[in-house]
Amino acid sequence: MLEHNMHHKHISRRAFSLIELVIVVVIIGIIGAIAIPRMSRGAAGAADSGLVADLAVMRNAIDLYQAEHGGSYPSFANFVDQMTTYTDVLGNTQATKDSTYYLGPYLRSIPELKVGSNKGKNGIVATQGGTTAGWVYDETTGAISANLPGTETDARGVAYNSY
């Protein structure tokens, strides 16, 4: 009988107290309050990163063109062709590579703008404004930027056209 009583002492039922459950719920709430806003900005943050990446690729392509063409930037009028086809040292373009047209192509295609009111457009304009193009290109400096008004900004308040 002594053995029987000792056996019952080892089997005890323990449950979570109300305080422990409340603490767990509060911790989950705190984690949710931190994580949900960060996850909801994910798509916008990805588009912002895409814009930065596209600008870096295009700026590098323009710099390479300039280096291979005696310091000349691609012309505004022929920007797309000079970036996406073969060129000679003078900047003339041709679809196929040969002994004269051996430079480039520098881009497969002009990327589409990933943010803002001109999202999805890949055209080029010379001056900021309008809704027909995604990019603004200055042939005198080789500068390229997003064709968006200064009022369109990222989550940090930085204007997309200043990237």
C-alpha positions in Angstrom: 0.0 0.0 0.0 2.9 2.4 0.7 4.1 1.7 -2.9 0.6 2.5 -4.2 0.6 6.0 -2.5 4.1 6.9 -3.7 3.0 6.1 -7.3 0.1 8.6 -7.0 2.4 11.4 -5.8 4.5 11.3 -9.0 1.5 11.7 -11.2 0.5 15.3 -10.7 -1.4 17.4 -13.2 0.0 20.8 -14.0 -1.6 23.4 -16.2 -0.7 26.9 -17.4 -1.8 29.6 -15.1 -3.8 32.5 -16.4 -0.8 34.8 -15.9 1.4 32.6 -18.1 -1.2 32.6 -20.8 -1.6 36.4 -20.7 2.2 36.9 -20.9 2.4 34.6 -24.0 -0.5 36.5 -25.7 1.2 39.9 -24.9 4.5 38.7 -26.4 2.8 37.4 -29.6 1.0 40.8 -29.8 4.3 42.7 -29.5 5.9 40.5 -32.2 2.9 41.0 -34.5 3.0 44.8 -33.9 6.6 44.9 -35.0 6.5 42.4 -37.9 3.2 43.2 -39.7 4.1 46.8 -40.7 7.5 45.7 -41.9 6.0 42.9 -44.0 3.4 45.2 -45.5 6.1 47.6 -46.7 7.8 44.7 -48.5 6.3 45.2 -51.9 7.0 48.9 -51.9 10.5 48.3 -50.6 11.1 45.8 -53.4 10.0 48.2 -56.1 12.3 50.9 -54.6 15.2 48.4 -54.7 14.3 47.5 -58.2 14.4 51.2 -59.2 17.9 51.6 -57.6 19.1 48.4 -59.4 17.7 49.5 -62.8 19.3 52.9 -62.4 22.7 51.4 -61.5 22.6 49.1 -64.5 21.7 51.9 -66.9 24.3 54.3 -65.4 27.0 51.6 -65.7 25.9 51.0 -69.3 26.1 54.7 -70.1 29.5 55.0 -68.4 30.8 52.0 -70.4 29.5 53.5 -73.7 31.2 56.7 -72.8 34.5 54.9 -72.1 34.4 53.0 -75.4 33.3 56.0 -77.5 36.0 58.5 -76.7 34.2 60.3 -73.9 30.9 60.8 -75.8 27.6 59.9 -74.2 24.8 58.1 -76.1 22.8 60.7 -78.0 19.2 61.4 -76.9 17.8 60.7 -80.4 19.6 57.3 -80.7 19.7 56.3 -77.0 17.7 53.1 -77.2 19.6 51.8 -80.3 23.0 52.9 -79.0 22.3 51.0 -75.7 20.7 47.9 -77.2 22.5 47.2 -80.5 26.1 47.1 -81.8 27.9 50.4 -82.4 31.0 51.6 -84.1 33.4 54.1 -82.4 31.4 57.0 -83.8 28.1 55.7 -82.2 26.5 54.5 -85.4 24.3 51.5 -84.8 23.8 48.1 -86.4 21.8 45.0 -85.4 24.7 42.6 -86.1 28.2 42.5 -84.9 31.0 42.8 -87.5 34.6 44.3 -87.6 33.3 47.9 -87.6 30.2 47.5 -85.3 31.8 45.6 -82.5 31.0 47.7 -79.4 28.0 46.9 -77.2 25.2 46.1 -76.8 25.2 47.6 -73.3 21.6 46.6 -72.4 19.3 43.9 -73.5 16.4 46.4 -73.3 15.5 49.6 -71.5 13.9 48.5 -68.2 10.4 49.5 -67.3 10.0 52.0 -64.4 8.9 50.0 -61.3 7.3 52.8 -59.2 5.1 55.8 -59.3 2.6 57.2 -61.8 4.7 56.2 -64.8 5.2 52.7 -63.6 5.5 50.2 -66.5 6.9 52.7 -69.0 10.3 52.4 -70.5 10.4 55.4 -72.9 13.0 58.2 -72.6 12.4 61.9 -72.5 14.9 64.8 -72.3 13.1 66.8 -69.6 11.3 65.9 -66.4 7.5 65.7 -66.8 4.7 64.1 -68.7 3.3 60.6 -68.6 4.7 59.2 -71.8 8.0 57.9 -70.5 9.6 56.3 -67.5 13.1 57.8 -67.7 14.7 61.2 -68.2 18.1 61.2 -70.0 20.5 64.2 -70.3 22.8 63.5 -73.3 25.2 66.3 -72.2 26.0 64.7 -68.8 24.9 61.1 -69.3 22.6 61.4 -66.3 19.5 59.3 -66.2 16.7 59.4 -63.6 13.1 58.4 -63.0 10.5 60.5 -64.9 8.4 61.3 -61.8 7.4 64.5 -60.1 9.2 65.4 -56.9 6.1 64.8 -54.9 6.3 61.0 -55.5 8.6 59.7 -52.8 9.6 56.4 -51.2 8.8 55.4 -47.6 11.7 57.5 -46.3 10.3 60.7 -48.0 13.1 60.7 -50.7 11.9 61.7 -54.2 12.2 58.9 -56.7 13.5 61.4 -59.3 16.5 62.1 -57.1 17.7 58.5 -56.8 
